[in-house]
C-alpha cells in the first residue's frame, strides 16, 4: 500500500480513530499505520516459513468461493458467541471444528495444559454450513484440524492489540477473508495495514502484535484455520505457498 494512500485513509478515518473507546487500540493503530507492508504480496523465496521474518503475512494460492461461505456465515450469525475476555468490542466467533461450537478460544482457556486432540471434532454447526465444511474436508491443503472458526467483527467493533504466541514470531494460522468492508483495517506491528481483499487466504505471523478496527456499517467475516498437513497433504500444502 503506497504512502499516499495510507495518508488518505488516515485522514478519512481520523475521526473514527479518535472516537475509539480503547486508548490502547488507538495508540497501536496510529503507531503502526504507516509501516511498509508492500512485501506481503511478493512471492515467498523460502519454503521454510519458520525462517521468514521480512513480512507479516504470506498470500496463499488457495481458491475458495467466499460468497458461498459468507452466505452460510450470515445464516448462523445469531449463534455466534463473544470471543475473548480482553477489552475488545463486537468480536464474535463460532467453531465449525473444535472442542465445541462455543469454545472458540485457545484450549488453555478451558483448563487444559496440553491440547486435548481427541476432543476436537466437526461440531453441529458444520452441518449448517455444507459448502464450507465440504471445502475443508475435501479441498483445503490440511489433513488434520484443531480450530476452524468463523470470526465476525461488528460495525464499530475493534480487536485490541494482542499476539497469540507469547511474543515469539511464527506463522501459525491461516486467515480467509470472506468480505472486506470499506473502513475495516487489520494492522500488524511494524508492518502496517494488511491489504486484505475478499477471497484471499493469508498465513499470518500471529506472534506479532496485531489489531483490527471496523469503521464500516456492516459485519466483517473471516475464517481462521488451525491445523496441519501430514505426509498425505504435504505436497498440496507446499503448492499453495
GROMACS elastic network, one bead per residue, 0.5 to 0.9 nm:
[ bonds ]
;  ai    aj funct       b0    kb
    1     4     6  0.84713   500
    1     5     6  0.67727   500
    1     6     6  0.67991   500
    1    36     6  0.75562   500
    1    37     6  0.66433   500
    1    38     6  0.58857   500
    1   193     6  0.78363   500
    1   194     6  0.87330   500
    1   195     6  0.70808   500
    2     5     6  0.53850   500
    2     6     6  0.63190   500
    2     7     6  0.87336   500
    2    36     6  0.83336   500
    2    38     6  0.79126   500
    3     7     6  0.61204   500
    3     8     6  0.85851   500
    3    34     6  0.68846   500
    3    35     6  0.88689   500
    3    36     6  0.82403   500
    4     7     6  0.51735   500
    4     8     6  0.62760   500
    4     9     6  0.87959   500
    5     9     6  0.62092   500
    5    10     6  0.85903   500
    6     9     6  0.51586   500
    6    10     6  0.61810   500
    6    11     6  0.87009   500
    6    33     6  0.73443   500
    6    34     6  0.64531   500
    6   193     6  0.84858   500
    7    10     6  0.51079   500
    7    11     6  0.62617   500
    7    12     6  0.85699   500
    7    33     6  0.88000   500
    7    34     6  0.77712   500
    8    11     6  0.52950   500
    8    12     6  0.61321   500
    8    13     6  0.87229   500
    9    13     6  0.61078   500
    9    14     6  0.81652   500
    9   183     6  0.84602   500
   10    13     6  0.53301   500
   10    14     6  0.55155   500
   10    17     6  0.87038   500
   10    30     6  0.85710   500
   10    33     6  0.78082   500
   11    14     6  0.51441   500
   11    15     6  0.81457   500
   12    15     6  0.76884   500
   12    16     6  0.86027   500
   13    16     6  0.51758   500
   13    17     6  0.63336   500
   13    18     6  0.87785   500
   13   183     6  0.74556   500
   13   215     6  0.78296   500
   14    17     6  0.51055   500
   14    18     6  0.62866   500
   14    19     6  0.87716   500
   15    18     6  0.50968   500
   15    19     6  0.63575   500
   15    20     6  0.89843   500
   16    19     6  0.51512   500
   16    20     6  0.65724   500
   16   156     6  0.88211   500
   16   215     6  0.67208   500
   17    20     6  0.53812   500
   17    25     6  0.88640   500
   17    26     6  0.60854   500
   17    29     6  0.81511   500
   17    30     6  0.84123   500
   17   213     6  0.88561   500
   17   215     6  0.86972   500
   18    21     6  0.83666   500
   18    23     6  0.89204   500
   18    26     6  0.72032   500
   19    22     6  0.86939   500
   19    26     6  0.87792   500
   20    23     6  0.70170   500
   20    25     6  0.76361   500
   20    26     6  0.64195   500
   20   156     6  0.85578   500
   20   158     6  0.83222   500
   21    24     6  0.89711   500
   21    25     6  0.84665   500
   21    26     6  0.82596   500
   22    25     6  0.53288   500
   22    26     6  0.62549   500
   22    27     6  0.87422   500
   22    87     6  0.76291   500
   22    88     6  0.81151   500
   22   158     6  0.85547   500
   22   160     6  0.76398   500
   23    27     6  0.60881   500
   23    28     6  0.85035   500
   24    27     6  0.53323   500
   24    28     6  0.62001   500
   24    29     6  0.86688   500
   24   160     6  0.72424   500
   24   161     6  0.73432   500
   25    28     6  0.50940   500
   25    29     6  0.60769   500
   25    30     6  0.86391   500
   25    88     6  0.89914   500
   25   158     6  0.78913   500
   25   159     6  0.77604   500
   25   160     6  0.54341   500
   25   161     6  0.59880   500
   25   211     6  0.71118   500
   25   212     6  0.85761   500
   25   213     6  0.86036   500
   26    29     6  0.52967   500
   26    30     6  0.63326   500
   26    31     6  0.86218   500
   27    30     6  0.53420   500
   27    31     6  0.60502   500
   27    32     6  0.86856   500
   28    31     6  0.51893   500
   28    32     6  0.62434   500
   28    33     6  0.82933   500
   28   160     6  0.89150   500
   28   161     6  0.69542   500
   28   187     6  0.84144   500
   28   189     6  0.78637   500
   28   210     6  0.85629   500
   28   211     6  0.78157   500
   29    32     6  0.54967   500
   29    33     6  0.56450   500
   29   161     6  0.87565   500
   29   186     6  0.89850   500
   29   187     6  0.66598   500
   29   188     6  0.88951   500
   29   189     6  0.87528   500
   29   192     6  0.84689   500
   29   211     6  0.75467   500
   29   212     6  0.86336   500
   29   213     6  0.88465   500
   30    33     6  0.53149   500
   30    34     6  0.80396   500
   31    34     6  0.77022   500
   31    35     6  0.84999   500
   31   189     6  0.83627   500
   31   190     6  0.85296   500
   31   192     6  0.89404   500
   32    35     6  0.55077   500
   32   187     6  0.68878   500
   32   188     6  0.71768   500
   32   189     6  0.57943   500
   32   190     6  0.58013   500
   32   191     6  0.69510   500
   32   192     6  0.51561   500
   32   193     6  0.79938   500
   33    36     6  0.88565   500
   33   187     6  0.69248   500
   33   188     6  0.87301   500
   33   189     6  0.88215   500
   33   190     6  0.86901   500
   33   191     6  0.82994   500
   33   192     6  0.50277   500
   33   193     6  0.63610   500
   34    37     6  0.87364   500
   34   190     6  0.87050   500
   34   191     6  0.81371   500
   34   192     6  0.58374   500
   34   193     6  0.78259   500
   35   188     6  0.87216   500
   35   189     6  0.80957   500
   35   190     6  0.55892   500
   35   193     6  0.75942   500
   36    39     6  0.78055   500
   36   190     6  0.77138   500
   36   191     6  0.55119   500
   36   192     6  0.61036   500
   36   193     6  0.83214   500
   37    40     6  0.56781   500
   37    41     6  0.82757   500
   37    55     6  0.72654   500
   37    56     6  0.78773   500
   37   190     6  0.86624   500
   37   191     6  0.51057   500
   37   192     6  0.58280   500
   37   193     6  0.67408   500
   37   194     6  0.69852   500
   37   195     6  0.80888   500
   38    41     6  0.63687   500
   38    42     6  0.75949   500
   38    55     6  0.88206   500
   38   191     6  0.88196   500
   38   195     6  0.87296   500
   39    42     6  0.51945   500
   39    43     6  0.84006   500
   39    54     6  0.76929   500
   39    55     6  0.63106   500
   39    56     6  0.88513   500
   39    57     6  0.89509   500
   40    43     6  0.82659   500
   40    54     6  0.85663   500
   40    55     6  0.56074   500
   40    56     6  0.66613   500
   40    57     6  0.56098   500
   40    58     6  0.59659   500
   40    59     6  0.70290   500
   40   191     6  0.88323   500
   40   194     6  0.78639   500
   40   195     6  0.82855   500
   41    44     6  0.88400   500
   41    57     6  0.82272   500
   41    58     6  0.70005   500
   41    59     6  0.61043   500
   41   195     6  0.84414   500
   42    45     6  0.89185   500
   42    58     6  0.82183   500
   42    59     6  0.81386   500
   43    58     6  0.81259   500
   43    59     6  0.81343   500
   43   241     6  0.81746   500
   44    47     6  0.71259   500
   44    49     6  0.85798   500
   44    52     6  0.86841   500
   44    58     6  0.73390   500
   44    59     6  0.88185   500
   44   241     6  0.69178   500
   46    49     6  0.65991   500
   46    51     6  0.77748   500
   46    52     6  0.73344   500
   47    50     6  0.87334   500
   47    51     6  0.87635   500
   47    52     6  0.89636   500
   47   238     6  0.75412   500
   47   241     6  0.74796   500
   48    51     6  0.57889   500
   48    52     6  0.73057   500
   49    52     6  0.52271   500
   49    53     6  0.86876   500
   49   170     6  0.83885   500
   49   171     6  0.71616   500
   50    53     6  0.82162   500
   50   169     6  0.86087   500
   50   170     6  0.65559   500
   50   171     6  0.71364   500
   51   170     6  0.89585   500
   52    55     6  0.71625   500
   52   170     6  0.85910   500
   52   171     6  0.87292   500
   53    56     6  0.75816   500
   53   169     6  0.78597   500
   53   170     6  0.87031   500
   53   205     6  0.89965   500
   55    58     6  0.74677   500
   55   191     6  0.70949   500
   55   205     6  0.82088   500
   56   171     6  0.83468   500
   56   188     6  0.68103   500
   56   189     6  0.85175   500
   56   190     6  0.87159   500
   56   191     6  0.63777   500
   56   192     6  0.89340   500
   56   194     6  0.82454   500
   56   203     6  0.85517   500
   56   204     6  0.61219   500
   56   205     6  0.53066   500
   56   206     6  0.82433   500
   56   208     6  0.75930   500
   57   171     6  0.78009   500
   57   194     6  0.77563   500
   57   202     6  0.60534   500
   57   203     6  0.54681   500
   57   205     6  0.60238   500
   58   171     6  0.86763   500
   58   201     6  0.85079   500
   58   202     6  0.53059   500
   58   203     6  0.50471   500
   58   204     6  0.66153   500
   58   205     6  0.86289   500
   58   241     6  0.75205   500
   59    62     6  0.88482   500
   59   200     6  0.73226   500
   59   201     6  0.61412   500
   59   203     6  0.65629   500
   59   204     6  0.88663   500
   59   240     6  0.87913   500
   59   241     6  0.74812   500
   60    63     6  0.88700   500
   60   174     6  0.89087   500
   60   200     6  0.75399   500
   60   201     6  0.55099   500
   60   202     6  0.54439   500
   60   203     6  0.69626   500
   60   240     6  0.53110   500
   60   241     6  0.53524   500
   61   200     6  0.84280   500
   61   201     6  0.74602   500
   61   202     6  0.88303   500
   61   239     6  0.76023   500
   61   241     6  0.64516   500
   62   140     6  0.77611   500
   62   141     6  0.85637   500
   62   199     6  0.88661   500
   62   200     6  0.75917   500
   62   201     6  0.63266   500
   62   202     6  0.89322   500
   62   240     6  0.61308   500
   62   241     6  0.89855   500
   63    66     6  0.89223   500
   63   199     6  0.74598   500
   63   200     6  0.79037   500
   63   201     6  0.81888   500
   64    67     6  0.88483   500
   64    68     6  0.88546   500
   64    69     6  0.85247   500
   64   135     6  0.78177   500
   64   139     6  0.89059   500
   64   199     6  0.66770   500
   64   200     6  0.84463   500
   64   201     6  0.89044   500
   65    68     6  0.56040   500
   65    69     6  0.65398   500
   65    70     6  0.86804   500
   65   131     6  0.88820   500
   65   132     6  0.88189   500
   65   178     6  0.85284   500
   65   199     6  0.69845   500
   66    69     6  0.50591   500
   66    70     6  0.58628   500
   66    71     6  0.84675   500
   66   176     6  0.84609   500
   66   177     6  0.73823   500
   66   179     6  0.75160   500
   66   198     6  0.69385   500
   66   199     6  0.52231   500
   66   200     6  0.85549   500
   67    71     6  0.60704   500
   67    72     6  0.86397   500
   67   178     6  0.68178   500
   67   179     6  0.82223   500
   67   198     6  0.88634   500
   67   199     6  0.82773   500
   68    71     6  0.51217   500
   68    72     6  0.63275   500
   68    73     6  0.86767   500
   68   131     6  0.69592   500
   68   132     6  0.76814   500
   68   178     6  0.89575   500
   69    72     6  0.51848   500
   69    73     6  0.61788   500
   69    74     6  0.87033   500
   69   129     6  0.77786   500
   69   131     6  0.69301   500
   69   132     6  0.56623   500
   69   178     6  0.68833   500
   70    73     6  0.50363   500
   70    74     6  0.62042   500
   70    75     6  0.87222   500
   70   178     6  0.56315   500
   70   179     6  0.74391   500
   70   221     6  0.71322   500
   70   222     6  0.85884   500
   71    74     6  0.52453   500
   71    75     6  0.64053   500
   72    75     6  0.52317   500
   72    76     6  0.68098   500
   72    77     6  0.88131   500
   72   128     6  0.75425   500
   72   129     6  0.54977   500
   72   130     6  0.81751   500
   72   131     6  0.80329   500
   72   132     6  0.77251   500
   73    76     6  0.55183   500
   73    77     6  0.60249   500
   73   129     6  0.75890   500
   73   150     6  0.70269   500
   73   152     6  0.89757   500
   73   221     6  0.78462   500
   74    77     6  0.50684   500
   74    78     6  0.82465   500
   74   221     6  0.89024   500
   75    78     6  0.77605   500
   75   128     6  0.86182   500
   75   129     6  0.88525   500
   76    79     6  0.55387   500
   76    80     6  0.72033   500
   76   125     6  0.83249   500
   76   128     6  0.78303   500
   76   129     6  0.86613   500
   77    80     6  0.53109   500
   77    81     6  0.89390   500
   77    92     6  0.89943   500
   77    93     6  0.87317   500
   77    94     6  0.86034   500
   77   152     6  0.83468   500
   78    81     6  0.84926   500
   79    93     6  0.87600   500
   79    94     6  0.74245   500
   79   102     6  0.88892   500
   80    83     6  0.88342   500
   80    92     6  0.58430   500
   80    93     6  0.51767   500
   80    94     6  0.51401   500
   80    95     6  0.88085   500
   80   101     6  0.87602   500
   80   102     6  0.78367   500
   80   150     6  0.85053   500
   80   151     6  0.85567   500
   80   152     6  0.81745   500
   81    91     6  0.85750   500
   81    92     6  0.53032   500
   81    93     6  0.55013   500
   81    94     6  0.63570   500
   81   101     6  0.89581   500
   81   102     6  0.64516   500
   81   103     6  0.88327   500
   81   104     6  0.82106   500
   82    85     6  0.82968   500
   82    89     6  0.89456   500
   82    90     6  0.75633   500
   82    91     6  0.61280   500
   82    93     6  0.64317   500
   82    94     6  0.88347   500
   82   102     6  0.89624   500
   82   104     6  0.88096   500
   83    86     6  0.87710   500
   83    88     6  0.87147   500
   83    90     6  0.86513   500
   83    91     6  0.57394   500
   83    93     6  0.58114   500
   83    94     6  0.86152   500
   83   103     6  0.89242   500
   83   104     6  0.66432   500
   83   105     6  0.70115   500
   83   151     6  0.86335   500
   84    87     6  0.84573   500
   84    88     6  0.78442   500
   84    91     6  0.80407   500
   84    92     6  0.84770   500
   84   104     6  0.82567   500
   84   105     6  0.67022   500
   85    88     6  0.76418   500
   86    89     6  0.88115   500
   86   159     6  0.87752   500
   86   160     6  0.73588   500
   87   158     6  0.89962   500
   87   159     6  0.79128   500
   87   160     6  0.63076   500
   88    91     6  0.66685   500
   88   157     6  0.75173   500
   88   158     6  0.56772   500
   88   160     6  0.50668   500
   88   161     6  0.88120   500
   89    92     6  0.88594   500
   89   153     6  0.81981   500
   89   154     6  0.81558   500
   89   156     6  0.80937   500
   89   158     6  0.53551   500
   89   159     6  0.66094   500
   89   160     6  0.82082   500
   90   152     6  0.78988   500
   90   153     6  0.55240   500
   90   155     6  0.75104   500
   90   156     6  0.74731   500
   90   158     6  0.66491   500
   90   159     6  0.81233   500
   91   151     6  0.74314   500
   91   152     6  0.59206   500
   91   154     6  0.65924   500
   91   157     6  0.67279   500
   91   158     6  0.70499   500
   91   159     6  0.67088   500
   92   150     6  0.84251   500
   92   151     6  0.59302   500
   92   152     6  0.50926   500
   92   153     6  0.63368   500
   92   154     6  0.80025   500
   93   101     6  0.88757   500
   93   102     6  0.80281   500
   93   104     6  0.64383   500
   93   149     6  0.65220   500
   93   150     6  0.55295   500
   93   152     6  0.59461   500
   93   153     6  0.87093   500
   94    97     6  0.89969   500
   94   100     6  0.88812   500
   94   101     6  0.55182   500
   94   102     6  0.60268   500
   94   103     6  0.77901   500
   94   104     6  0.61722   500
   94   125     6  0.81138   500
   94   148     6  0.85430   500
   94   149     6  0.54915   500
   94   150     6  0.54567   500
   94   151     6  0.68796   500
   94   152     6  0.88274   500
   95    98     6  0.57995   500
   95    99     6  0.82831   500
   95   100     6  0.67986   500
   95   102     6  0.66264   500
   95   103     6  0.72473   500
   95   104     6  0.60891   500
   95   122     6  0.83915   500
   95   123     6  0.69899   500
   95   125     6  0.71515   500
   95   126     6  0.81948   500
   95   147     6  0.66773   500
   95   148     6  0.57584   500
   95   150     6  0.64879   500
   95   151     6  0.89378   500
   96   100     6  0.83657   500
   96   101     6  0.63568   500
   96   121     6  0.84671   500
   96   122     6  0.58964   500
   96   123     6  0.54431   500
   96   124     6  0.74906   500
   96   125     6  0.54620   500
   96   127     6  0.86230   500
   96   129     6  0.82802   500
   96   132     6  0.88712   500
   96   133     6  0.75400   500
   96   147     6  0.76512   500
   96   148     6  0.55811   500
   96   149     6  0.57858   500
   96   150     6  0.75271   500
   97   100     6  0.74560   500
   97   101     6  0.72429   500
   97   120     6  0.66982   500
   97   121     6  0.54087   500
   97   123     6  0.55256   500
   97   124     6  0.89347   500
   97   125     6  0.83684   500
   97   126     6  0.73290   500
   97   145     6  0.72349   500
   97   146     6  0.67100   500
   97   147     6  0.53374   500
   97   149     6  0.70143   500
   98   101     6  0.65737   500
   98   102     6  0.87542   500
   98   103     6  0.72153   500
   98   104     6  0.75353   500
   98   119     6  0.75779   500
   98   121     6  0.55062   500
   98   122     6  0.66013   500
   98   123     6  0.67964   500
   98   145     6  0.81088   500
   98   146     6  0.57994   500
   98   148     6  0.66735   500
   98   149     6  0.81705   500
   99   102     6  0.82408   500
   99   103     6  0.62727   500
   99   104     6  0.83329   500
   99   107     6  0.83932   500
   99   116     6  0.85674   500
   99   117     6  0.88438   500
   99   118     6  0.88813   500
   99   119     6  0.53645   500
   99   121     6  0.63680   500
   99   122     6  0.84845   500
   99   123     6  0.78040   500
   99   146     6  0.83203   500
   99   147     6  0.79348   500
  100   103     6  0.53096   500
  100   104     6  0.78526   500
  100   119     6  0.85361   500
  100   120     6  0.77032   500
  100   121     6  0.77613   500
  100   122     6  0.83282   500
  100   123     6  0.59845   500
  100   124     6  0.84049   500
  101   104     6  0.69780   500
  101   122     6  0.87150   500
  101   123     6  0.57618   500
  101   124     6  0.72760   500
  101   125     6  0.66392   500
  101   149     6  0.86326   500
  102   105     6  0.87565   500
  103   106     6  0.82034   500
  103   107     6  0.82329   500
  103   110     6  0.81305   500
  104   107     6  0.86572   500
  104   147     6  0.75958   500
  104   148     6  0.89714   500
  104   149     6  0.72529   500
  105   108     6  0.81432   500
  105   109     6  0.65096   500
  105   110     6  0.81559   500
  105   147     6  0.87946   500
  106   109     6  0.56886   500
  106   110     6  0.76374   500
  106   115     6  0.88063   500
  106   147     6  0.87281   500
  107   110     6  0.54393   500
  107   111     6  0.70890   500
  107   112     6  0.58897   500
  107   113     6  0.78773   500
  107   114     6  0.77750   500
  107   115     6  0.61393   500
  107   116     6  0.76925   500
  108   111     6  0.53222   500
  108   113     6  0.58800   500
  108   114     6  0.74775   500
  108   115     6  0.77312   500
  109   112     6  0.73301   500
  112   115     6  0.66375   500
  112   116     6  0.72486   500
  113   116     6  0.86904   500
  114   117     6  0.87115   500
  115   118     6  0.87667   500
  115   119     6  0.88817   500
  116   119     6  0.56606   500
  116   120     6  0.73652   500
  117   120     6  0.56795   500
  117   121     6  0.89835   500
  117   146     6  0.74739   500
  118   121     6  0.80027   500
  120   123     6  0.86503   500
  120   145     6  0.78309   500
  120   146     6  0.60633   500
  120   147     6  0.76752   500
  121   145     6  0.83480   500
  121   146     6  0.79872   500
  121   147     6  0.88965   500
  122   125     6  0.78443   500
  122   126     6  0.61573   500
  122   127     6  0.86022   500
  122   133     6  0.86408   500
  122   148     6  0.89893   500
  123   126     6  0.56234   500
  123   127     6  0.77865   500
  124   127     6  0.56959   500
  124   128     6  0.73811   500
  125   128     6  0.52835   500
  125   129     6  0.67730   500
  126   129     6  0.51883   500
  126   130     6  0.67225   500
  126   132     6  0.78426   500
  126   133     6  0.57688   500
  127   130     6  0.59178   500
  127   133     6  0.76126   500
  128   133     6  0.88396   500
  129   132     6  0.55861   500
  129   133     6  0.60533   500
  129   134     6  0.85393   500
  130   133     6  0.52274   500
  130   134     6  0.59897   500
  130   135     6  0.85301   500
  131   134     6  0.51477   500
  131   135     6  0.61323   500
  131   136     6  0.88263   500
  132   135     6  0.51360   500
  132   136     6  0.65032   500
  132   137     6  0.87310   500
  133   136     6  0.53395   500
  133   137     6  0.61286   500
  133   138     6  0.84912   500
  134   137     6  0.51117   500
  134   138     6  0.58417   500
  134   139     6  0.75433   500
  135   138     6  0.54072   500
  135   140     6  0.61438   500
  136   139     6  0.57834   500
  136   141     6  0.81870   500
  136   142     6  0.78736   500
  136   148     6  0.88749   500
  137   140     6  0.69176   500
  137   142     6  0.85753   500
  137   143     6  0.82205   500
  138   141     6  0.85160   500
  139   142     6  0.85473   500
  140   143     6  0.82326   500
  140   236     6  0.86352   500
  140   237     6  0.86069   500
  141   228     6  0.83595   500
  141   229     6  0.66208   500
  141   233     6  0.60397   500
  141   234     6  0.78533   500
  141   235     6  0.86013   500
  141   236     6  0.54441   500
  141   237     6  0.50452   500
  141   238     6  0.87721   500
  141   239     6  0.89181   500
  141   240     6  0.80800   500
  142   145     6  0.71284   500
  142   227     6  0.65606   500
  142   228     6  0.52590   500
  142   230     6  0.75075   500
  142   233     6  0.62889   500
  142   234     6  0.82131   500
  142   236     6  0.82540   500
  142   237     6  0.70627   500
  143   227     6  0.77632   500
  143   228     6  0.63214   500
  143   230     6  0.60470   500
  143   231     6  0.87538   500
  143   232     6  0.73825   500
  143   233     6  0.61602   500
  143   234     6  0.88546   500
  144   226     6  0.88184   500
  144   227     6  0.54823   500
  144   228     6  0.55169   500
  144   229     6  0.64418   500
  144   230     6  0.75501   500
  145   148     6  0.70862   500
  145   225     6  0.76516   500
  145   226     6  0.60717   500
  145   228     6  0.66081   500
  145   229     6  0.89266   500
  146   225     6  0.78195   500
  146   226     6  0.54124   500
  146   227     6  0.52252   500
  146   228     6  0.85910   500
  147   224     6  0.77821   500
  147   225     6  0.61164   500
  147   226     6  0.52362   500
  147   227     6  0.72140   500
  148   223     6  0.70561   500
  148   224     6  0.58924   500
  148   226     6  0.62618   500
  148   227     6  0.83205   500
  149   222     6  0.82946   500
  149   223     6  0.54644   500
  149   224     6  0.53839   500
  149   225     6  0.66360   500
  149   226     6  0.88284   500
  150   221     6  0.69521   500
  150   222     6  0.59220   500
  150   224     6  0.66505   500
  151   220     6  0.80379   500
  151   221     6  0.56613   500
  151   222     6  0.51407   500
  151   223     6  0.57727   500
  151   224     6  0.71126   500
  152   219     6  0.63697   500
  152   220     6  0.55191   500
  152   222     6  0.66083   500
  152   223     6  0.87433   500
  153   156     6  0.83510   500
  153   157     6  0.58741   500
  153   158     6  0.71271   500
  153   159     6  0.80782   500
  153   212     6  0.85656   500
  153   213     6  0.81525   500
  153   214     6  0.68757   500
  153   218     6  0.87551   500
  153   219     6  0.56395   500
  153   220     6  0.51187   500
  153   221     6  0.67480   500
  153   222     6  0.87997   500
  154   157     6  0.51442   500
  154   158     6  0.81616   500
  154   214     6  0.69729   500
  154   216     6  0.86871   500
  154   217     6  0.81549   500
  154   218     6  0.66921   500
  154   220     6  0.65188   500
  154   221     6  0.89604   500
  155   158     6  0.87118   500
  155   213     6  0.88035   500
  155   214     6  0.56085   500
  155   215     6  0.62175   500
  155   216     6  0.55462   500
  155   218     6  0.53273   500
  155   219     6  0.56642   500
  155   220     6  0.78314   500
  156   213     6  0.73615   500
  156   214     6  0.53663   500
  156   215     6  0.52377   500
  156   216     6  0.68332   500
  156   217     6  0.74534   500
  156   218     6  0.89042   500
  157   212     6  0.83506   500
  157   213     6  0.60317   500
  157   214     6  0.53931   500
  157   215     6  0.74332   500
  158   211     6  0.74847   500
  158   212     6  0.55148   500
  158   214     6  0.61498   500
  158   215     6  0.87233   500
  159   162     6  0.83074   500
  159   210     6  0.84263   500
  159   211     6  0.53089   500
  159   213     6  0.63680   500
  159   214     6  0.89490   500
  160   210     6  0.79187   500
  160   211     6  0.55161   500
  160   212     6  0.72069   500
  160   213     6  0.86255   500
  161   187     6  0.88826   500
  161   188     6  0.89637   500
  161   189     6  0.89588   500
  161   209     6  0.58399   500
  161   210     6  0.50998   500
  161   212     6  0.78649   500
  162   206     6  0.87198   500
  162   207     6  0.87515   500
  162   208     6  0.78380   500
  162   210     6  0.56223   500
  162   211     6  0.67794   500
  163   166     6  0.65961   500
  163   167     6  0.63143   500
  163   168     6  0.86893   500
  163   206     6  0.56941   500
  163   207     6  0.51743   500
  163   208     6  0.55263   500
  163   210     6  0.63636   500
  163   211     6  0.89604   500
  164   167     6  0.73811   500
  164   168     6  0.86684   500
  164   172     6  0.89866   500
  164   206     6  0.55492   500
  164   207     6  0.56107   500
  164   208     6  0.79165   500
  164   209     6  0.81207   500
  165   168     6  0.55707   500
  165   169     6  0.72182   500
  165   170     6  0.74421   500
  165   172     6  0.86703   500
  165   206     6  0.66459   500
  165   208     6  0.81662   500
  166   169     6  0.87225   500
  166   207     6  0.67945   500
  167   206     6  0.87679   500
  167   207     6  0.52492   500
  167   208     6  0.65670   500
  167   209     6  0.76807   500
  168   206     6  0.87205   500
  168   207     6  0.50807   500
  168   208     6  0.74774   500
  169   205     6  0.63573   500
  169   206     6  0.71400   500
  169   208     6  0.61797   500
  170   173     6  0.89992   500
  170   204     6  0.80123   500
  170   205     6  0.50051   500
  170   206     6  0.63186   500
  170   207     6  0.53636   500
  170   208     6  0.80343   500
  171   174     6  0.82856   500
  171   203     6  0.61470   500
  171   204     6  0.52622   500
  171   206     6  0.62811   500
  171   207     6  0.74952   500
  172   203     6  0.71933   500
  172   204     6  0.66452   500
  172   205     6  0.64196   500
  172   206     6  0.64499   500
  172   207     6  0.82328   500
  172   226     6  0.72709   500
  172   227     6  0.87477   500
  173   202     6  0.83866   500
  173   203     6  0.58041   500
  173   204     6  0.57975   500
  173   205     6  0.75137   500
  173   206     6  0.70982   500
  173   224     6  0.66355   500
  173   225     6  0.58412   500
  173   226     6  0.54479   500
  173   227     6  0.80231   500
  174   201     6  0.66896   500
  174   202     6  0.55768   500
  174   204     6  0.62102   500
  174   223     6  0.81275   500
  174   224     6  0.56944   500
  174   225     6  0.51472   500
  174   226     6  0.68640   500
  175   200     6  0.82396   500
  175   201     6  0.55876   500
  175   202     6  0.53450   500
  175   203     6  0.63298   500
  175   204     6  0.70459   500
  175   222     6  0.66257   500
  175   223     6  0.56866   500
  175   225     6  0.64408   500
  176   198     6  0.81990   500
  176   199     6  0.69079   500
  176   200     6  0.57524   500
  176   202     6  0.65044   500
  176   203     6  0.89070   500
  176   221     6  0.87609   500
  176   222     6  0.54182   500
  176   223     6  0.50196   500
  176   224     6  0.64107   500
  176   225     6  0.81905   500
  177   180     6  0.69512   500
  177   196     6  0.70878   500
  177   197     6  0.67706   500
  177   198     6  0.50960   500
  177   199     6  0.55265   500
  177   200     6  0.54712   500
  177   201     6  0.64222   500
  177   202     6  0.85239   500
  177   220     6  0.86126   500
  177   221     6  0.66673   500
  177   223     6  0.67123   500
  178   197     6  0.84697   500
  178   198     6  0.52331   500
  178   199     6  0.57940   500
  178   200     6  0.78579   500
  178   220     6  0.78702   500
  178   221     6  0.55187   500
  178   222     6  0.53999   500
  178   223     6  0.74737   500
  179   196     6  0.89208   500
  179   197     6  0.72608   500
  179   199     6  0.73808   500
  179   219     6  0.86693   500
  179   220     6  0.61811   500
  179   221     6  0.59231   500
  179   222     6  0.73106   500
  180   183     6  0.85564   500
  180   184     6  0.67708   500
  180   185     6  0.87238   500
  180   196     6  0.68587   500
  180   197     6  0.60591   500
  180   198     6  0.56599   500
  180   220     6  0.63047   500
  180   221     6  0.77542   500
  180   222     6  0.89314   500
  181   184     6  0.56761   500
  181   185     6  0.89269   500
  181   214     6  0.79501   500
  181   215     6  0.86260   500
  181   216     6  0.62260   500
  181   217     6  0.81658   500
  181   218     6  0.68549   500
  181   219     6  0.77400   500
  181   220     6  0.64550   500
  182   185     6  0.84881   500
  182   214     6  0.85331   500
  182   215     6  0.78315   500
  182   216     6  0.60890   500
  182   217     6  0.89423   500
  183   213     6  0.80494   500
  183   214     6  0.60968   500
  183   216     6  0.50669   500
  183   217     6  0.87988   500
  184   212     6  0.73462   500
  184   213     6  0.56630   500
  184   215     6  0.57061   500
  184   216     6  0.63321   500
  184   220     6  0.76309   500
  185   193     6  0.64873   500
  185   194     6  0.73803   500
  185   195     6  0.84725   500
  185   196     6  0.84127   500
  185   211     6  0.82958   500
  185   212     6  0.55706   500
  185   213     6  0.54807   500
  185   214     6  0.65813   500
  185   215     6  0.83333   500
  186   192     6  0.80488   500
  186   193     6  0.56180   500
  186   194     6  0.56222   500
  186   195     6  0.82367   500
  186   196     6  0.81998   500
  186   210     6  0.71804   500
  186   211     6  0.57823   500
  186   213     6  0.67103   500
  186   214     6  0.88994   500
  187   190     6  0.87812   500
  187   191     6  0.74021   500
  187   192     6  0.50577   500
  187   194     6  0.61208   500
  187   209     6  0.85507   500
  187   210     6  0.55684   500
  187   211     6  0.53983   500
  187   212     6  0.62637   500
  187   213     6  0.86608   500
  188   191     6  0.52560   500
  188   192     6  0.52102   500
  188   193     6  0.65066   500
  188   194     6  0.70771   500
  188   205     6  0.88217   500
  188   206     6  0.89018   500
  188   208     6  0.66001   500
  188   209     6  0.61279   500
  188   211     6  0.67863   500
  188   212     6  0.89906   500
  189   192     6  0.63419   500
  189   208     6  0.61495   500
  189   209     6  0.53889   500
  189   210     6  0.59726   500
  189   211     6  0.85428   500
  190   208     6  0.86412   500
  190   209     6  0.89506   500
  191   194     6  0.79561   500
  193   196     6  0.85411   500
  196   199     6  0.88345   500
  196   200     6  0.69336   500
  196   201     6  0.88375   500
  196   202     6  0.87706   500
  197   200     6  0.58172   500
  198   201     6  0.88441   500
  203   206     6  0.89769   500
  203   241     6  0.89954   500
  204   207     6  0.86371   500
  204   208     6  0.89247   500
  205   208     6  0.59945   500
  206   209     6  0.71064   500
  206   210     6  0.74672   500
  207   210     6  0.86789   500
  214   217     6  0.81463   500
  214   218     6  0.83687   500
  214   219     6  0.80344   500
  214   220     6  0.73763   500
  215   218     6  0.87792   500
  216   219     6  0.78887   500
  216   220     6  0.87257   500
  228   233     6  0.88380   500
  228   234     6  0.89326   500
  228   237     6  0.89134   500
  229   232     6  0.73332   500
  229   233     6  0.51608   500
  229   234     6  0.54582   500
  229   235     6  0.88228   500
  229   236     6  0.83723   500
  229   237     6  0.66966   500
  230   233     6  0.55556   500
  230   234     6  0.57585   500
  231   235     6  0.77464   500
  232   235     6  0.75995   500
  232   236     6  0.84076   500
  233   236     6  0.51516   500
  233   237     6  0.62173   500
  233   238     6  0.87360   500
  234   237     6  0.51836   500
  234   238     6  0.62647   500
  234   239     6  0.87230   500
  235   238     6  0.51592   500
  235   239     6  0.62918   500
  236   239     6  0.52248   500
  236   240     6  0.69270   500
  237   240     6  0.55711   500
  237   241     6  0.71584   500
  238   241     6  0.56389   500
